[in-house]
Amino acid sequence: MQATILVVEDNKDVRFSARMVLEDAGFQLIEQEDPLQAIAFLQQQSADLILLDMNFSLDTTSGEEGLRFLRWLKQQGSSIPLIAMTAWSNTALVVEAMQLGAADFIEKPWHNQRLLQVIQQQLKLTALQHQNQQLNEALNHSDEELIWQSPQMQRLTEQLKAVAQSDANVLLTGENGTGKSQLAQFIHRHSKRAKAPLISMNMGAIAESLFESEMFGHKKGAFTDAKEHRIGRFALAKGGSLFLDEVANLPLSQQAKLLRVLESGHYEVLGSSTTEHSDVRLISASNGDFAQLMGDGLFRQDLYYRLNTLEFRVPALRERPEDILPLCRFFLHKHGMRYHKTGLALQKEAEKRLLQYPWPGNIRELSHLIERAVLLSQSASIHADELALPRQHSVPPGSKDAAALPMLTLEQAERRLIQQALSHCQGNKQKSAELLGITKSSLYRRLEKYGFID
């Protein structure tokens, strides 16, 4: 399907040049001579992208007419990407246009290849943001039925709802699997940026050499393997929220680069000399001990204070037993719908066993356990023995009781050992990997395999 580009330009020769280039590239053009005509058009129809001249009849240098149109577009809550253009190189005008919502800027006379590149990049970015928003809406919808019963979580969600309306950076701490990523979605859903994308990034899984490319993007040819343009997470999250999970695992060498963006609000795409403006609400999460990490020189204190404008600890599931059975019923419904097994319920003995278990893997472990029970259930009533709960509390690997595992599949045993190692090492990935006798990257592969990454 052809993308429709609205060209707002009073010079018919410039419009003709744009038509020649863009129609040859497969785009459909709508031409308007001034912003008033463009507003009348947009009140009746839409476009996939706007190419806006900044100067018309008022004068040839101030760009005020173009800025007025940008203000109108912003008031409408429009998500149409707009590329501003002018024959005058005016840094102040560029900055003001970008602050009002212009996605990019191009000078006239343009290079045809540059014009096409900017348009294609913005259309691709918009498509990715739309796709991500649909995914987030689907994820958010799946969490709507979950109502916390424990006083701790009711208090926490009320606090998060209160701060969500601000743009203050939020840091969520707590053990693995406590639901930090779901709470990040909760914050975004209750924020002023809810209609814009929520982009997530696992900082522990990103290769150090790819940090800048992943976060800020790169131009084609910026380095040896840069075969095509890449849009970074900060650009994808523009106008929305950026969720940095496992942020404590970010290498020191990259912490300064993230700090610079948080302090200045600016960054550069690799291979480009143009400074981009960051417009994101930052939400971070970690199970790390920041006091110890900063004491050991592994995490910058100035970055920590940038991340934790507001810091909230998410309690472990064993600290809020009132949530266990409501969560079980939620996951029974969720997985029951997924596997077409509705109407399932837990027997009283099964509920009792679930309340007695300490849940070292927290909500994630509970979800996996209920999912397995749903898959294996032969009737509408799930018995205690069908839960496959360990008959003893988790013990640190290497202790004399660790060998007393019940009969499990290799996959179940591996999952169990990983949970025990993480619990024993208080979530520290490096120490857990050493305890298990594997490399940190091997541990991360297994964490992703079993869905242990928030």
C-alpha positions as CSV (number, residue, x, y, z in Angstrom):
1,M,0.0,0.0,0.0
2,Q,1.3,3.4,-1.0
3,A,2.2,5.9,1.7
4,T,0.6,9.3,1.4
5,I,2.8,12.3,1.8
6,L,1.3,15.8,2.4
7,V,3.6,18.5,0.9
8,V,2.9,22.0,2.3
9,E,4.9,24.3,0.1
10,D,4.1,27.6,-1.6
11,N,6.7,27.3,-4.4
12,K,5.1,25.2,-7.2
13,D,8.6,24.4,-8.6
14,V,9.6,22.9,-5.3
15,R,6.4,20.9,-5.2
16,F,7.0,19.7,-8.7
17,S,10.6,18.6,-7.8
18,A,9.2,16.8,-4.7
19,R,6.5,15.1,-6.9
20,M,9.1,13.9,-9.4
21,V,11.3,12.3,-6.7
22,L,8.7,10.9,-4.4
23,E,6.3,9.5,-7.0
24,D,9.2,7.7,-8.7
25,A,9.9,6.1,-5.2
26,G,6.3,4.8,-5.0
27,F,4.7,7.5,-2.8
28,Q,1.4,9.2,-3.3
29,L,1.5,13.0,-3.0
30,I,-1.1,15.6,-1.8
31,E,0.0,19.2,-2.4
32,Q,-1.2,22.2,-0.3
33,E,0.1,25.8,-0.8
34,D,0.1,27.0,2.8
35,P,-0.6,25.8,6.4
36,L,-4.2,27.0,6.3
37,Q,-5.0,24.8,3.3
38,A,-3.1,21.9,5.0
39,I,-5.2,22.3,8.2
40,A,-8.4,22.2,6.2
41,F,-7.2,19.1,4.4
42,L,-6.3,17.3,7.7
43,Q,-9.6,18.1,9.3
44,Q,-11.2,16.0,6.6
45,Q,-8.5,13.4,5.7
46,S,-5.2,12.1,6.9
47,A,-1.7,11.5,5.6
48,D,1.2,9.1,6.5
49,L,3.8,11.9,6.6
50,I,3.9,15.7,6.3
51,L,6.7,17.6,4.5
52,L,6.4,21.2,5.7
53,D,8.1,24.3,4.5
54,M,8.7,26.7,7.4
55,N,8.3,30.0,5.6
56,F,5.4,31.4,3.5
57,S,3.8,34.8,2.9
58,L,4.7,36.4,6.2
59,D,8.5,36.4,5.6
60,T,11.2,34.2,4.3
61,T,13.3,33.7,7.4
62,S,11.4,33.5,10.8
63,G,9.6,30.2,10.2
64,E,6.7,31.5,12.3
65,E,4.1,30.2,10.0
66,G,5.6,26.8,10.1
67,L,5.9,26.9,13.9
68,R,2.2,28.0,14.1
69,F,1.2,24.9,12.1
70,L,3.3,22.7,14.3
71,R,1.6,24.1,17.4
72,W,-1.8,23.4,15.8
73,L,-0.8,19.8,15.0
74,K,0.5,19.2,18.5
75,Q,-2.8,20.5,20.0
76,Q,-4.7,17.9,17.9
77,G,-2.6,15.1,19.4
78,S,-1.5,14.1,15.9
79,S,0.9,11.2,15.5
80,I,1.7,12.0,11.9
81,P,5.5,12.3,11.5
82,L,6.5,15.7,10.1
83,I,9.7,16.7,8.4
84,A,10.4,20.5,8.4
85,M,12.3,22.1,5.5
86,T,13.7,25.6,4.8
87,A,16.2,27.3,2.6
88,W,17.7,29.0,5.5
89,S,20.1,27.3,8.0
90,N,18.7,28.5,11.3
91,T,19.8,26.5,14.4
92,A,17.3,28.2,16.7
93,L,14.4,27.5,14.3
94,V,15.5,23.8,14.0
95,V,15.5,23.4,17.8
96,E,12.1,25.1,18.2
97,A,10.6,23.0,15.4
98,M,11.9,19.8,16.9
99,Q,10.6,20.8,20.4
100,L,7.2,21.3,18.9
101,G,7.1,17.8,17.4
102,A,9.0,17.9,14.1
103,A,10.5,14.4,13.6
104,D,13.4,15.6,11.4
105,F,14.7,18.6,9.4
106,I,16.0,19.0,5.9
107,E,17.5,22.0,4.1
108,K,16.6,23.2,0.6
109,P,17.8,22.5,-2.0
110,W,17.8,18.9,-0.8
111,H,19.7,15.9,-2.1
112,N,17.2,13.5,-3.4
113,Q,18.8,10.5,-1.7
114,R,18.9,12.3,1.6
115,L,15.2,13.3,1.2
116,L,14.1,9.7,0.5
117,Q,16.3,8.4,3.3
118,V,14.7,10.7,5.9
119,I,11.1,10.0,4.7
120,Q,11.6,6.2,4.7
121,Q,13.2,6.3,8.1
122,Q,10.3,8.2,9.6
123,L,7.7,6.0,8.0
124,K,9.5,2.9,9.3
125,L,9.8,4.4,12.8
126,T,6.1,5.2,12.9
127,A,5.2,1.7,11.8
128,L,7.4,0.2,14.5
129,Q,5.9,2.5,17.1
130,H,2.4,1.5,16.0
131,Q,3.3,-2.2,16.2
132,N,4.8,-1.8,19.6
133,Q,1.8,0.1,20.9
134,Q,-0.5,-2.6,19.7
135,L,1.6,-5.2,21.5
136,N,1.6,-3.1,24.7
137,E,-2.1,-2.7,24.5
138,A,-2.5,-6.5,24.2
139,L,-0.1,-7.0,27.2
140,N,-1.8,-4.4,29.3
141,H,-5.2,-5.9,28.5
142,S,-4.0,-9.2,29.9
143,D,-3.1,-7.6,33.2
144,E,-6.4,-5.7,33.7
145,E,-8.1,-8.4,35.7
146,L,-5.2,-8.7,38.2
147,I,-6.1,-6.9,41.5
148,W,-3.7,-7.0,44.3
149,Q,-5.1,-8.2,47.7
150,S,-2.1,-7.5,49.9
151,P,-1.7,-4.2,51.7
152,Q,1.9,-3.9,50.5
153,M,0.9,-4.1,46.8
154,Q,-2.2,-1.9,47.2
155,R,0.0,0.8,48.8
156,L,2.7,0.4,46.1
157,T,0.3,0.6,43.2
158,E,-1.4,3.7,44.7
159,Q,2.0,5.3,45.0
160,L,2.9,4.4,41.4
161,K,-0.4,5.7,40.1
162,A,0.2,9.0,41.9
163,V,3.7,9.5,40.4
164,A,2.9,8.2,37.0
165,Q,1.5,11.5,35.8
166,S,4.9,13.2,36.3
167,D,7.8,12.6,34.0
168,A,10.2,11.8,36.9
169,N,12.5,8.9,36.5
170,V,11.4,5.8,38.4
171,L,13.6,2.9,39.7
172,L,12.0,-0.4,40.6
173,T,14.0,-2.7,42.8
174,G,13.4,-6.2,44.2
175,E,14.1,-9.9,43.5
176,N,13.8,-11.6,40.2
177,G,10.3,-12.4,39.1
178,T,8.4,-10.0,41.4
179,G,6.6,-8.3,38.5
180,K,8.8,-5.2,37.9
181,S,8.2,-5.2,34.2
182,Q,4.4,-5.5,34.7
183,L,4.6,-2.5,37.1
184,A,6.6,-0.6,34.5
185,Q,3.6,-1.2,32.1
186,F,1.3,0.0,34.9
187,I,3.3,3.3,35.3
188,H,3.2,3.9,31.5
189,R,-0.5,3.0,31.3
190,H,-1.4,5.6,33.9
191,S,1.0,8.3,32.6
192,K,0.4,11.2,30.2
193,R,2.4,9.3,27.7
194,A,0.1,6.3,27.6
195,K,-0.8,6.7,24.0
196,A,2.8,6.7,22.9
197,P,5.1,3.6,22.9
198,L,6.6,1.8,25.9
199,I,9.9,0.4,24.7
200,S,11.7,-2.2,26.8
201,M,15.4,-3.0,26.8
202,N,17.2,-5.7,28.9
203,M,20.5,-4.1,29.8
204,G,22.0,-7.3,31.0
205,A,21.5,-9.1,27.7
206,I,23.0,-6.3,25.4
207,A,26.5,-6.9,24.1
208,E,28.8,-4.1,25.3
209,S,30.0,-3.4,21.7
210,L,26.4,-2.9,20.5
211,F,25.3,-0.6,23.3
212,E,25.3,2.7,21.4
213,S,23.8,1.1,18.3
214,E,21.0,-0.5,20.3
215,M,20.2,2.6,22.4
216,F,20.9,5.4,19.9
217,G,20.8,3.8,16.5
218,H,23.2,3.9,13.6
219,K,23.5,5.0,10.0
220,K,24.3,2.6,7.2
221,G,28.1,2.3,7.0
222,A,28.7,3.7,10.4
223,F,30.8,0.6,11.2
224,T,31.8,-2.6,9.4
225,D,28.6,-4.6,10.0
226,A,26.2,-1.6,9.6
227,K,24.6,-2.9,6.5
228,E,21.4,-0.8,6.9
229,H,20.1,2.0,9.1
230,R,19.0,1.1,12.6
231,I,16.6,3.0,14.8
232,G,17.7,3.2,18.5
233,R,15.5,2.6,21.5
234,F,15.5,6.3,22.4
235,A,14.0,7.2,19.0
236,L,11.5,4.4,19.2
237,A,10.3,5.6,22.6
238,K,10.0,9.2,21.5
239,G,7.1,10.8,23.3
240,G,6.6,7.6,25.4
241,S,8.4,5.6,28.0
242,L,11.7,3.7,27.9
243,F,12.0,0.8,30.3
244,L,15.6,-0.3,31.1
245,D,15.5,-3.7,32.8
246,E,18.4,-5.2,34.7
247,V,20.0,-1.7,34.6
248,A,22.6,-2.6,37.3
249,N,24.3,-5.0,34.8
250,L,25.2,-2.1,32.5
251,P,29.1,-2.1,32.1
252,L,30.9,0.9,33.6
253,S,32.2,1.9,30.1
254,Q,28.6,2.4,28.9
255,Q,27.2,4.0,32.1
256,A,28.8,7.4,31.2
257,K,27.1,7.3,27.8
258,L,23.7,6.8,29.3
259,L,24.4,9.4,32.0
260,R,25.2,12.0,29.3
261,V,21.8,11.5,27.7
262,L,20.0,11.7,31.0
263,E,21.9,14.9,32.0
264,S,21.7,16.8,28.7
265,G,18.7,15.2,27.0
266,H,20.8,14.9,23.8
267,Y,22.5,12.1,21.9
268,E,24.0,11.3,18.5
269,V,23.1,8.4,16.1
270,L,26.3,6.5,15.2
271,G,27.6,7.8,11.9
272,S,25.7,11.1,12.2
273,S,26.8,14.5,13.3
274,T,23.3,15.7,14.0
275,T,22.4,16.0,17.7
276,E,19.0,14.4,18.5
277,H,16.7,15.4,21.4
278,S,15.6,12.8,23.8
279,D,11.9,12.8,24.7
280,V,11.3,9.8,26.9
281,R,10.1,9.0,30.4
282,L,12.7,6.6,31.9
283,I,11.7,3.6,34.0
284,S,14.4,1.3,35.3
285,A,14.4,-2.0,37.2
286,S,17.1,-4.1,38.9
287,N,17.5,-6.8,41.5
288,G,21.0,-5.5,42.2
289,D,22.4,-4.1,45.5
290,F,23.3,-0.6,44.4
291,A,24.9,0.3,47.7
292,Q,27.3,-2.6,47.3
293,L,27.8,-2.0,43.5
294,M,28.7,1.6,44.1
295,G,30.9,0.7,47.0
296,D,32.8,-1.8,44.8
297,G,33.1,0.8,42.0
298,L,30.9,-1.1,39.6
299,F,28.1,1.4,39.3
300,R,28.4,5.2,39.0
301,Q,26.8,7.1,41.9
302,D,25.8,10.0,39.6
303,L,24.0,7.7,37.3
304,Y,22.2,6.0,40.2
305,Y,20.9,9.4,41.4
306,R,19.7,10.1,37.9
307,L,17.8,6.8,37.7
308,N,16.2,6.9,41.2
309,T,14.4,10.2,41.3
310,L,11.7,8.0,42.7
311,E,12.7,4.5,43.9
312,F,10.3,1.8,44.9
313,R,11.0,-1.7,46.2
314,V,8.7,-4.5,44.9
315,P,8.2,-7.0,47.8
316,A,8.9,-10.7,47.2
317,L,5.8,-13.0,46.9
318,R,6.6,-14.7,50.3
319,E,6.2,-11.2,51.9
320,R,2.7,-10.9,50.6
321,P,0.9,-14.2,50.9
322,E,-2.5,-12.6,50.4
323,D,-1.6,-12.3,46.7
324,I,-0.8,-16.0,46.2
325,L,-4.3,-17.4,45.7
326,P,-5.6,-14.4,43.7
327,L,-2.6,-14.8,41.4
328,C,-3.2,-18.5,41.1
329,R,-6.8,-17.9,39.9
330,F,-5.6,-15.2,37.5
331,F,-3.0,-17.5,35.9
332,L,-5.5,-20.4,35.9
333,H,-7.8,-18.1,33.8
334,K,-5.0,-16.7,31.6
335,H,-3.4,-20.1,30.8
336,G,-6.8,-21.8,30.6
337,M,-7.9,-19.3,27.9
338,R,-4.6,-19.8,26.1
339,Y,-4.9,-23.7,26.1
340,H,-8.7,-23.8,25.7
341,K,-9.1,-25.3,29.2
342,T,-11.6,-23.0,31.0
343,G,-13.3,-23.4,34.3
344,L,-10.3,-24.9,36.1
345,A,-10.1,-24.6,39.9
346,L,-7.7,-25.6,42.7
347,Q,-8.7,-28.1,45.4
348,K,-8.4,-26.9,49.0
349,E,-5.3,-29.1,49.7
350,A,-3.7,-27.6,46.5
351,E,-4.3,-24.1,47.8
352,K,-2.9,-25.0,51.2
353,R,0.3,-26.3,49.6
354,L,0.7,-23.2,47.4
355,L,0.4,-21.0,50.5
356,Q,3.1,-23.0,52.4
357,Y,5.6,-22.8,49.6
358,P,8.2,-19.9,49.9
359,W,8.3,-19.1,46.1
360,P,12.0,-18.3,45.5
361,G,11.2,-17.6,41.9
362,N,8.3,-15.3,42.9
363,I,5.4,-14.5,40.5
364,R,7.3,-15.9,37.5
365,E,7.7,-19.3,39.1
366,L,4.0,-19.3,40.1
367,S,3.0,-18.6,36.6
368,H,5.1,-21.4,35.2
369,L,3.8,-23.8,37.8
370,I,0.2,-23.0,37.1
371,E,0.8,-23.1,33.3
372,R,2.2,-26.7,33.7
373,A,-0.7,-27.7,35.9
374,V,-3.2,-26.4,33.3
375,L,-1.5,-28.3,30.5
376,L,-1.4,-31.6,32.4
377,S,-4.8,-31.3,34.0
378,Q,-7.2,-34.1,33.2
379,S,-10.3,-32.7,35.0
380,A,-11.7,-29.3,36.1
381,S,-10.3,-29.8,39.6
382,I,-6.5,-29.5,40.1
383,H,-5.1,-31.7,42.9
384,A,-2.1,-30.9,45.1
385,D,0.0,-33.7,43.5
386,E,-0.6,-32.2,40.1
387,L,1.2,-29.0,41.0
388,A,4.6,-30.7,41.1
389,L,5.6,-28.4,44.0
390,P,9.0,-29.2,45.6
391,R,8.4,-31.1,48.9
392,Q,11.2,-29.0,50.6
393,H,12.1,-25.4,50.6
394,S,14.8,-24.3,48.2
395,V,18.3,-24.8,49.5
396,P,21.6,-23.3,48.3
397,P,23.3,-25.4,45.6
398,G,26.3,-27.3,47.2
399,S,24.6,-28.0,50.5
400,K,24.0,-31.6,51.6
401,D,20.3,-31.3,51.1
402,A,20.5,-30.0,47.5
403,A,20.9,-33.6,46.2
404,A,17.5,-34.6,47.6
405,L,15.7,-33.3,44.5
406,P,12.5,-35.1,43.5
407,M,12.4,-36.8,40.2
408,L,12.3,-34.1,37.5
409,T,13.0,-33.7,33.8
410,L,16.4,-32.2,33.0
411,E,14.7,-29.0,32.0
412,Q,12.8,-28.8,35.3
413,A,16.0,-29.6,37.3
414,E,18.0,-26.9,35.4
415,R,15.2,-24.3,36.0
416,R,15.2,-25.3,39.7
417,L,19.0,-25.0,40.1
418,I,19.0,-21.6,38.4
419,Q,16.3,-20.4,40.8
420,Q,18.2,-21.7,43.8
421,A,21.4,-20.1,42.6
422,L,19.8,-16.7,42.0
423,S,18.1,-16.9,45.4
424,H,21.4,-17.9,47.2
425,C,23.3,-15.1,45.4
426,Q,20.5,-12.5,46.0
427,G,20.0,-12.1,42.3
428,N,23.6,-11.4,41.4
429,K,24.0,-12.9,37.9
430,Q,27.8,-13.1,37.9
431,K,28.0,-14.9,41.3
432,S,25.1,-17.2,40.3
433,A,26.9,-18.2,37.0
434,E,30.1,-19.0,39.0
435,L,28.1,-21.0,41.5
436,L,26.5,-23.0,38.7
437,G,29.9,-23.4,36.9
438,I,28.8,-21.6,33.7
439,T,29.6,-18.3,32.1
440,K,27.4,-15.2,32.6
441,S,26.3,-15.3,28.9
442,S,25.4,-19.0,29.3
443,L,23.3,-18.1,32.3
444,Y,21.5,-15.3,30.4
445,R,20.7,-17.7,27.6
446,R,19.0,-20.0,30.1
447,L,17.2,-17.1,31.8
448,E,15.8,-16.1,28.5
449,K,14.9,-19.7,27.6
450,Y,12.9,-20.2,30.7
451,G,11.4,-16.7,30.7
452,F,13.2,-15.5,33.8
453,I,14.0,-12.1,32.4
454,D,11.6,-9.4,33.6
